Amino acid sequence: MAPRKSVKEPLSRTKILETALRLIDKEGLSALSMRRLAGQLGVEAMSLYNHVADRGDLLDGVTNLVLSRIEPPDAKLPWQSRLEAIAMGLYRALLAHPPLVTLLATTESRVSDPAVMSGLDMIAAALVESGLSRAQQVSAFRGLIAMTFGFVMAHTQGLSSTKAAAEKHWAAWDSAQWMRPELPNLSRLAPQFLKTHADDDLRFMMKAYFAAIAAQARANKRETASESAAR
């Protein structure tokens, strides 16, 4: 009896994007080319153009693929909880694929997937409930994204490693190098650096972010009340 031939999975946009993402994760953005990707898939480079227009479309697709998988928060949660859930979802998604931060922070990739755009709209919707003015909502919107990107960068050693590899590196860090008489404040904190985890950093700053929003919302309310009284 002749052995059964394995059925080759047909080429599709999703398969191309998934393969491109694995290549980016393993070797970085610079390794991604249509020719290299075609080699990974075992097809001719021209076959890819039946599913992606060009490298730009490929990068857009990979970015949207990852971001569309972020679980949206329950709409019934308080606005602060919804914002934190979105921020943590974005943080974890990008920690798994650090090179995408470079794409999102530049013009190399355009976010267009309906699920991703809906997630961005959820941020805006939550901020409507915050008590901030529209201008302040824009700053808070950008601030949340920037804070998340920044922590991904910090927690992957400048997007050069995975979070696990970075944590292994930090665990081997010798805190004694900071424990010197001329560095009294760093000496005091040095041992704590080994006990405080990366996620703690983002959660702490999220609390500070919400405290700043609450303080500004109270100031806005007082200003509105004062203007009303003056009329």
Backbone as a ProteinNet text record, in pm:
[ID]
protein_1_A
[PRIMARY]
MAPRKSVKEPLSRTKILETALRLIDKEGLSALSMRRLAGQLGVEAMSLYNHVADRGDLLDGVTNLVLSRIEPPDAKLPWQSRLEAIAMGLYRALLAHPPLVTLLATTESRVSDPAVMSGLDMIAAALVESGLSRAQQVSAFRGLIAMTFGFVMAHTQGLSSTKAAAEKHWAAWDSAQWMRPELPNLSRLAPQFLKTHADDDLRFMMKAYFAAIAAQARANKRETASESAAR
[TERTIARY]
85.1	0	88.1	65.8	149.9	124.2	231.6	213	129.6	48.4	-36.8	48.2	23.4	94.2	31	116.1	64.4	2.9	-110.2	-179	-121.4	-66.8	-5.6	-114.9	-102.3	-200.2	-193.2	-307.5	-304.1	-256.5	-193.1	-143.5	-261.5	-255	-360.7	-296.8	-371.8	-319.2	-285.1	-372.7	-346.6	-219.5	-200.7	-80	44.4	36.8	150	181.9	79.4	99.8	156.2	104.7	152.7	300.1	336.2	475.6	565.7	518.5	595.1	617.6	515	526.1	630.5	631	731	871.6	886.7	1017.7	1063.7	971.8	1003.8	1042.4	965.7	994.4	1132.7	1167.9	1293.4	1414.5	1399.7	1517.3	1506.3	1390.5	1376.2	1318.9	1280.5	1217.5	1308.6	1438	1531.5	1541	1503.2	1511.3	1393.4	1290.6	1168.4	1178.3	1170.2	1160.9	1065.8	1012.2	917.9	987.4	1112.4	1186.5	1212.3	1253.8	1282.9	1154.5	1047.1	919	871.3	887.5	847.3	926.2	1055.3	1137.8	1088.2	1045.9	992.2	864.5	788.2	660.3	674.2	792.6	814.7	742.6	731.2	664.3	750.6	712	779.3	732.3	822.1	789.6	666.2	650.3	536.9	403.5	404.1	279.3	222.9	311.8	268.6	180.4	207.5	136.3	-10.1	-50	-192.2	-268.7	-192.5	-254.3	-212.5	-94.3	-48	3.8	-27.4	6.8	156.5	220.4	362.8	411.1	535.6	589.9	513	469.5	392.8	262.2	193.9	68.6	95.7	208.6	247.7	267.6	339.3	363.4	233	148.7	17.1	-60.2	-57.4	-132.1	-82.5	49.6	107.1	69.1	79.5	45.5	-101.1	-187	-330.6	-366.1	-294.6	-318.4	-296	-184.6	-150.5	-246.7	-270.9	-354.4	-500.2	-546.1	-686.6	-714.9	-610.5	-627.1	-636.9	-621.4	-634.2	-780.5	-803.3	-940.2	-1000.9	-1114.2	-1175.9	-1234	-1231.3	-1285.9	-1437.8	-1493.8	-1639	-1686	-1778.5	-1828.4	-1897.7	-1935.5	-2004.5	-1907.4	-1778.4	-1679.5	-1665.7	-1620.3	-1591.9	-1487.9	-1489.2	-1401.7	-1254.2	-1215.6	-1076.2	-1035.6	-1124.3	-1095.2	-1085	-1170.7	-1165.2	-1033	-991.7	-866.1	-747.4	-747.1	-636	-631.1	-747.7	-752.5	-697.4	-732.4	-683	-532.2	-484	-340.3	-262.3	-311.2	-242	-247.9	-359.1	-369.9	-271	-259.3	-163.8	-21	7.1	140.3	180.3	91.7	123.7	135.7	50.6	57.5	190.5	235.1	360.6	482	469.1	579.4	608.6	503.8	521.2	584.5	572.1	625	687.2	797.5	855.1	883.7	929.6	959.1	840	717.8	600.2	589.8	654.3	653.9	717.1	824.2	891.2	796.5	718.9	622.8	515.8	461.3	351.7	396.5	522.5	573.2	622.4	620.5	662.7	549.5	577.6	476.2	483.9	563.9	579.6	454.9	370.8	252.6	129.6	17.1	-109.1	-208.4	-264.8	-366	-499.6	-561	-685.7	-787.6	-746.1	-838.8	-957.3	-1079.9	-1197.7	-1192.4	-1141.5	-1132.6	-1034.2	-925.1	-824.4	-879.8	-945.2	-1003.8	-1111.6	-1186.5	-1287.4	-1221.8	-1105.1	-1032.2	-987.5	-941.1	-900.8	-1021.2	-1135.8	-1257.7	-1300.1	-1270.4	-1302.3	-1220.3	-1096.1	-1014.3	-1079.3	-1117	-1180.5	-1311.5	-1389.4	-1517.1	-1496.8	-1395.2	-1367	-1326.4	-1246.7	-1199.6	-1311.7	-1417.2	-1533	-1591.8	-1587.2	-1643.8	-1551	-1430	-1328.6	-1345	-1418.2	-1430.7	-1327.5	-1247.8	-1149	-1213.2	-1151.1	-1195.5	-1151.7	-1200.8	-1164.3	-1014.2	-955.4	-810.2	-734.8	-782.1	-717.9	-737.2	-852.6	-877.2	-776.5	-745.8	-647	-510.4	-471.8	-342.7	-340.6	-452	-460.6	-457.4	-520.1	-521.2	-378.2	-309	-171.4	-79.7	-104.4	-21.1	-29.6	-150.9	-169.4	-91.6	-99.5	-27.6	122.9	169.8	312.6	367.1	290.6	333.7	346.4	250.8	253.9	372.6	392	506.5	637.7	646.1	768.9	802.8	702.2	728.2	766.4	707.2	749	896.3	934.8	1074.5	1167.1	1127.4	1211.6	1221.5	1112	1108.4	1157.5	1202.4	1262.2	1401.2	1461.6	1597.1	1606.7	1520.4	1521.6	1472.3	1375.2	1314.1	1412.5	1521.5	1625	1611.9	1522.1	1507.5	1363.8	1334.5	1203.3	1199.2	1078.9	1065.3	1134.9	1119.3	1180.3	1332.3	1390.4	1536	1582.4	1503.7	1539.5	1533.4	1430.3	1417.4	1531.5	1574.1	1687	1813.7	1829.7	1945.6	1942.5	1823.3	1811.7	1830.9	1787	1801.9	1948.6	2032.6	2176.2	2250.6	2175.9	2237.1	2291.9	2410.4	2475.6	2441.8	2350.2	2307.5	2417.5	2523.7	2632.8	2702.6	2690.9	2757.5	2699.3	2577	2514.9	2530.1	2575	2580.1	2715.9	2725	2849.7	2816.8	2906.8	2880.4	2837.6	2895.1	2862.9	2728.2	2662.1	2530.1	2430.8	2404.2	2322	2180.6	2120.9	1981.9	1970.8	2063.8	2065.5	2101.6	2189.6	2227.4	2105.4	2020.1	1900.7	1802.1	1791.2	1694.4	1746.7	1878	1937.7	1880	1869.5	1815.7	1672.1	1594.6	1453.7	1435.8	1534.2	1524.8	1512.3	1571.1	1565.4	1433.8	1357.3	1232	1108.7	1125.3	1012.5	1006.6	892.7	879.2	835.1	857.6	828	681.8	590.1	447.9	411.2	484.7	457.8	480.7	578.3	610.2	490.9	436.1	324.1	200.8	172.5	54.5	67.8	188.6	211.3	185.8	238.4	221.3	77.8	5.3	-136.6	-213.3	-177.9	-242.5	-212.2	-88	-50.3	-124.6	-139.3	-211.5	-356.5	-423.1	-561.9	-574.5	-477.6	-480.1	-468	-383	-366.2	-494	-560	-686.4	-792.4	-800.6	-900.5	-876.8	-750	-717.2	-754.9	-727.8	-761.6	-912.7	-983.4	-1129.4	-1190.6	-1135.6	-1185	-1157.6	-1041	-1007.2	-1101.5	-1133.3	-1226.4	-1364.1	-1405.7	-1537	-1541.8	-1434.6	-1429.6	-1429.2	-1355.9	-1349.7	-1483.6	-1556.4	-1689.5	-1786.8	-1777.9	-1864.8	-1835.3	-1706.1	-1666.4	-1716	-1707	-1753.3	-1904.8	-1975.6	-2121.1	-2163.6	-2090.9	-2122.1	-2094.7	-1997.4	-1959.1	-2056.3	-2140.7	-2234.7	-2351.5
-120.1	0	124.3	213.9	333.5	428.2	492	586.4	705.4	752.1	868.7	995.1	1074.5	1201.7	1303.4	1377	1480.8	1592.7	1639.4	1748	1881.1	1955.8	2084.3	2188.8	2258.9	2363.1	2473.5	2511.4	2615.7	2749.4	2824.8	2956	3049.8	3125.7	3222	3343.5	3450.5	3570.9	3543.3	3473	3443.5	3361.2	3259.8	3176.6	3260	3349	3437	3526.7	3586.5	3677.6	3604.8	3486	3406.8	3370.5	3333	3297.6	3419.7	3532.5	3656.9	3695.8	3677.6	3710.8	3623	3493.7	3403.8	3443.7	3484.5	3527.3	3654.5	3749	3873.7	3845.2	3759	3725.4	3663	3578.6	3503.7	3585.4	3666.2	3732.3	3883.5	3940.8	4085.5	4134.6	4261.1	4319.2	4320.1	4339.5	4348.6	4218.7	4107.2	3977.4	3953	4035.7	4012.2	4073.1	3988	4031	3935.4	3976.7	3890.9	3762.7	3775.3	3657.6	3560.8	3617.2	3532.8	3466.1	3540.4	3486.9	3375.7	3396.3	3293.4	3165.1	3179.8	3063.4	2987.5	3060.9	2997.8	2919.8	2969.4	2907.1	2799.8	2794.6	2696.4	2728.6	2859	2900.9	3005.9	3041.8	3149.6	3284.1	3381.8	3513.2	3574.1	3553.3	3612	3559.3	3438.1	3380.6	3463.2	3530.6	3609.5	3726.8	3779.3	3899.3	3873.1	3748.2	3718	3743.3	3762.9	3777.6	3905.1	3957	4083.4	4173.1	4300.9	4391.7	4416.8	4435.4	4465.6	4449.4	4487.5	4472.2	4558.1	4675.5	4762.2	4697.1	4637.6	4567	4448.2	4383.9	4270.3	4314.8	4425.4	4476.9	4523.4	4588.2	4628.1	4505.2	4402	4281.1	4212.8	4204.5	4141.5	4220	4351.8	4436.3	4420.7	4427.6	4414.5	4275.6	4173.3	4036.6	4024.2	4079.7	4070.5	4153.9	4277.2	4366.3	4322	4259.7	4216.9	4103.3	4040.5	3929.2	3974.8	4103.4	4154.6	4145	4081.1	4060.4	4193.7	4235.2	4360.5	4345.6	4452.2	4443.9	4444.5	4399.9	4401.7	4547.5	4581.7	4719.1	4764.9	4671	4706.1	4746.4	4724.6	4759.6	4910.6	4961.2	5104.5	5146.6	5273.4	5318.1	5295.3	5310.3	5288.1	5142.8	5051.1	4908.2	4872.9	4935.6	4908.7	4958.5	5077.4	5131.9	5047	5004.9	4922.7	4789.5	4729.8	4602.3	4617.4	4726.6	4750.4	4771.5	4852	4879.7	4751.6	4670.1	4545.7	4448.4	4447.2	4361.4	4401.7	4533.1	4583.8	4553.5	4575.6	4549.6	4403.2	4312.6	4169.5	4125.4	4180.8	4145.3	4189.3	4309.4	4360.4	4298.2	4257.7	4185.9	4055.7	3993.3	3867.8	3891.3	4014.2	4046.9	4187.2	4207.4	4340.9	4422	4361	4443.3	4523.9	4481.6	4553.7	4693.9	4717.2	4852	4949.1	4906.1	4991.3	5026.2	4928.5	4954.3	5052.5	5032	5115.3	5257.6	5271.9	5404.1	5484	5422.6	5490.6	5485	5528.8	5527.1	5399.6	5300.7	5177.7	5091.1	5109.2	5023.7	5107.4	5070.7	5141.7	5047.5	5094.2	5015.8	5039.2	4932.5	4948.6	4839.4	4730.2	4619.9	4669.3	4632.1	4678.5	4648.4	4531.1	4495.6	4585.4	4620.4	4708	4849.2	4899.2	5031.6	5038.8	4930.4	4924.8	4934.8	4870	4879.1	5021.1	5091.2	5231.3	5316.8	5285.3	5359.5	5333.8	5214.7	5184.1	5270.8	5299.2	5389.3	5526.6	5575.4	5706.9	5709.5	5601.8	5595.5	5600.7	5530.5	5531.2	5670.3	5739	5871.8	5975.5	5951.4	6041	6045.2	5931.7	5922	5975.1	6013.4	6049	6187.6	6275.1	6412.2	6506.9	6457.9	6543	6619.5	6731.6	6803.3	6723	6761.8	6687.3	6694.3	6811.1	6825.4	6735.9	6731.5	6647.3	6499.1	6465.2	6326.4	6281.3	6370.4	6338	6312.7	6399	6381.4	6251.6	6220.1	6096.7	5974.2	5985.5	5877.2	5849.1	5954.6	5938	5891.9	5945.3	5910.3	5762.9	5707.8	5565.8	5479.3	5512.8	5437.2	5449.6	5574.2	5597.1	5524.5	5526.9	5459.7	5309	5251.5	5108.7	5072.1	5149.5	5125.8	5136.1	5237.5	5260.3	5143.6	5087.2	4974.7	4849	4830.3	4716.4	4733	4853.7	4879.2	4853.8	4903.2	4887.2	4741.1	4668.9	4531.8	4428.2	4474.4	4383.7	4433.1	4512	4564.5	4632.9	4732.1	4807.1	4728.3	4639.6	4555.6	4453	4427.8	4337	4194.6	4170.3	4035.5	4012.8	3891.5	3861.9	3907.5	3915.8	3953.9	3852	3723.2	3617.8	3629.7	3656.7	3671.9	3795.1	3904	4026.3	4003.8	3933.4	3907	3817.9	3724.3	3637.9	3721.2	3815.8	3905.6	3990.6	4045.1	4129.6	4048.9	3922.4	3839.1	3814.7	3821.4	3799.7	3930.2	4040.1	4171.2	4179.6	4233.5	4247.2	4383.4	4386.1	4513.9	4580.5	4508.1	4565.1	4680.8	4684.6	4791.7	4929.4	4931.6	5058.6	5089.9	4994.3	5011.9	5068.7	5201.8	5272.3	5398.1	5444.2	5561.3	5684.8	5703.1	5822.4	5811.7	5695.7	5674.9	5629.3	5713	5668.7	5627.5	5698.3	5668	5542.7	5527.9	5406	5284.7	5304.7	5196.4	5145	5238.4	5203.1	5122.6	5158.8	5094	4968.4	4955.9	4849.5	4710.6	4664.6	4528.8	4512.8	4623.2	4614.7	4593.1	4635.7	4617.7	4469.7	4383	4239.5	4177.5	4250.9	4198.3	4252.6	4359.7	4424.3	4375.9	4323.1	4262.8	4365.2	4330.7	4421.6	4464.2	4369.3	4404.1	4503.5	4497.3	4590.4	4734.8	4754.1	4888.8	4950.1	4872.8	4924.7	4946	4853.8	4869.6	4991	5016.5	5134.6	5262.4	5267.8	5388.4	5403.9	5293.7	5304.3	5371.3	5337.6	5402.6	5552.5	5587.3	5729	5800.1	5730.9	5784.2	5814.7	5719.4	5741	5849.6	5857.2	5961.7	6099.6	6110.6	6238.7	6277.9	6180.5	6207.6	6254	6184.7	6221.2	6361.3	6395.9	6529.7	6636.5	6609	6705.8	6717.9	6605.6	6608	6691.7	6679.3	6761.5	6908.5	6939.4	7078.2	7132.6	7050.7	7092.6	7123.1	7038.3	7056.2	7185.5	7212.8	7337.6	7458.8	7448.3	7560.6	7587.1	7481	7496.1	7558.4	7513.6	7567.3	7714.9	7750.3	7889.6	7979	7928.3	8006.5	8025	7920.8	7928.5	8030.7	8033	8126	8269.4	8288.3	8423	8483.6	8403.9	8454.3	8526.5
0	0	0	-94.8	-106.4	9.7	62.2	172.7	129.5	219.3	189.7	184.7	84.2	73.1	167.5	235.4	325.1	242.5	287.4	217.2	263	168.7	201.7	224.8	336	367.6	262.9	206.2	102.7	159.4	73.6	114.5	138.2	246.2	278.1	343.7	352.2	415.8	563	632.3	773.5	791.1	707.2	715.6	689.5	593.4	561.9	680.8	740.1	852.8	974.5	1001.5	1115.2	1096.2	975.3	946.7	955.8	906.2	915.9	1061.6	1143.4	1285.7	1354	1322.5	1381.4	1339.7	1214.9	1165.1	1235.1	1253.7	1323.5	1467.9	1534.8	1674.2	1689.4	1594.3	1603.7	1563.1	1456.7	1399.1	1386.7	1421	1414.2	1282.4	1280.9	1162.3	1041	1064.9	952.7	873.9	935.7	867.8	775.1	788.2	711.5	571.4	473.4	333.8	264.3	152.2	80.5	34.5	-8.6	-53.7	61.5	177.3	293.5	344.2	344.9	391	298.9	170.6	74	97.1	127.8	156.2	277.9	380.4	500.6	470.2	375.8	340.8	232.5	169.7	64.5	-64	-94.4	-218.2	-288.4	-407.9	-479.6	-424.1	-424.6	-368.1	-434	-564.4	-635.4	-583.2	-524.8	-473	-357.7	-286	-170.3	-212.1	-331.2	-374.4	-410.5	-407.9	-423.7	-293.8	-184	-51.4	21.8	-9.1	49.8	-62.4	-52.4	-161.8	-171.2	-55.4	-51.2	92.8	120.4	256.2	356.3	312.6	401.2	443.4	348.3	378.5	469.9	449.6	533.5	678.4	697.6	832.8	898.3	820.2	872.3	919.1	837.4	868.7	994.4	1010.5	1128.9	1254.4	1247.8	1362.2	1400.3	1300.9	1327.9	1379	1331.2	1375.6	1526.2	1573.9	1716.7	1800.7	1759.7	1840.6	1843.4	1736.6	1732.4	1830	1881.4	1974.8	2120.6	2145.3	2282.1	2324.3	2436.2	2484.2	2530.9	2476	2520.2	2660.2	2739.6	2875	2875.2	2984	3002.9	3006.9	2919.2	2910.4	3038.3	3125.4	3249.9	3361.4	3340.2	3442.8	3454.6	3569.7	3582.4	3478.2	3440.7	3333.7	3366.8	3494.8	3532	3508.4	3544.9	3526.3	3378.5	3297.1	3152.6	3093.2	3133.6	3082.8	3125.6	3250.9	3299.4	3225.7	3200.2	3128.7	2987	2920.5	2785.1	2787.1	2882.1	2892.2	2919.6	3012.2	3044.8	2927.1	2854.3	2736.5	2629.3	2605.6	2507.4	2549.9	2677.2	2733.5	2713.3	2746.4	2734.9	2589.2	2502.6	2360.7	2300.9	2336	2281.4	2348.5	2474.8	2539.7	2466.2	2412.3	2339.1	2202.3	2151.1	2018.2	2022.5	2095.5	2116.9	1990.8	1879.5	1760.8	1710.2	1745.3	1695.6	1755.1	1869.7	1927.1	1829.1	1764.6	1665.5	1552.4	1507.5	1399.5	1442.4	1561.7	1609.7	1642	1679.8	1718.1	1597.6	1479	1357.5	1256.2	1136.3	1030.6	947.7	994.1	916	915.1	1014.7	1022.8	1053.3	988.9	1009	1076.5	1185.7	1256.3	1187.9	1139.1	1064.1	1090.5	1154.4	1178.9	1261.6	1224.4	1298.5	1447.9	1484.8	1626.8	1700	1632.3	1693.2	1708.4	1603.6	1609.7	1716.4	1733.9	1838.9	1976.3	1991.6	2117.8	2147.7	2045.4	2063.7	2101	2039.1	2071	2215.3	2267.2	2407.2	2502.8	2464.5	2546.1	2549.6	2431	2422.3	2500.8	2492.6	2563.9	2714.8	2763.5	2907.1	2953.4	2872	2910.9	2911	2831.9	2834.6	2975.3	3045.4	3179.8	3288.5	3251.4	3350.8	3412.2	3344.2	3392.8	3334.4	3240.3	3173.7	3058.2	3022.4	2903	2780.6	2663	2542.9	2516.6	2536.6	2517	2615.2	2738.7	2840.2	2809.8	2752.3	2714.1	2608.2	2514.1	2411	2475	2568.7	2636.6	2716.9	2783.7	2862	2770.1	2653.7	2554.4	2508.6	2465.3	2419.1	2532	2650.1	2765.5	2799.9	2791.2	2821.5	2723	2594.1	2491.3	2512	2534.8	2551.7	2674.4	2783.4	2905.8	2880.8	2810.9	2783	2694.3	2586.9	2498	2576.2	2661.5	2737.8	2828.7	2893	2982.5	2904	2786.1	2703.2	2666.3	2629.7	2593.9	2712.6	2830	2948.9	2991.3	2977	3026.6	2926.6	2808.8	2710.9	2672.3	2760.8	2737.9	2601.2	2583.2	2458.1	2339.7	2361.9	2258.1	2202.7	2275.7	2225.7	2276.7	2371.8	2425.8	2470.9	2509.5	2564.8	2709.9	2765.1	2904.8	2995.2	2962.9	3044.8	3044.8	2927.4	2918	2993.9	2985.1	3056.7	3207.5	3254.1	3397.4	3447.3	3364.8	3401.3	3414.9	3324.8	3329.8	3456.7	3488.7	3608	3736.2	3734.7	3853.2	3887	3783.8	3804.9	3834.6	3837.9	3862.1	4004	4017	4147.1	4205.7	4302.6	4361.5	4441.9	4473.6	4554	4482.3	4349.3	4274.5	4306	4356.7	4393.6	4542.2	4617.6	4763.2	4804.1	4781.9	4812.7	4892.3	4976.7	5061.6	4983.2	4864.3	4785.4	4714	4726.8	4666.1	4773.3	4872.6	4986.2	4948	4853.5	4818	4730.8	4638.4	4558.7	4644.8	4742.2	4833.7	4910.4	4949.5	5025.7	4940.3	4812.6	4725.4	4656	4645.2	4564.6	4589.6	4714.4	4735.8	4688.2	4691.4	4653.2	4503.3	4424.2	4279.7	4242.4	4322.5	4295.8	4341.2	4422.1	4476	4403.9	4330.8	4262.9	4118.9	4078.6	3946	3841.4	3716.2	3606.1	3604	3622.4	3619	3729.6	3841.3	3951.5	3906.5	3819.4	3771.2	3698	3603.8	3524.9	3611	3699.7	3785.6	3875.7	3926.5	4010.1	3929.9	3808.5	3727.7	3679.5	3663.5	3629.3	3742.8	3867.3	3982.1	3982.8	3954.1	3948.6	3834.2	3722.8	3606.5	3643.9	3710.2	3750	3856.4	3946.8	4050.1	3986.2	3883.2	3813.8	3740.4	3677.7	3608.6	3708.3	3822.7	3923.7	3976.1	3999.3	4048.6	3946.2	3818.8	3714.3	3697.1	3709.8	3698.2	3809.6	3931.9	4043.7	4018.3	3963.9	3931.9	3825	3726.6	3621.2	3679.3	3772.1	3833.7	3914.4	3989.6	4067.9	3976.1	3865.2	3771.4	3708.2	3673.2	3614.9	3714.3	3839.8	3945.3	3968	3965.7	3987.4	3874.5	3751.8	3635.6	3640.7	3683.5	3693.3	3799.5	3910.9	4020.4	3979.4	3891.1	3849.3	3749.6	3689.5	3588.6	3652.8
[MASK]
+++++++++++++++++++++++++++++++++++++++++++++++++++++++++++++++++++++++++++++++++++++++++++++++++++++++++++++++++++++++++++++++++++++++++++++++++++++++++++++++++++++++++++++++++++++++++++++++++++++++++++++++++++++++++++++++++++++++

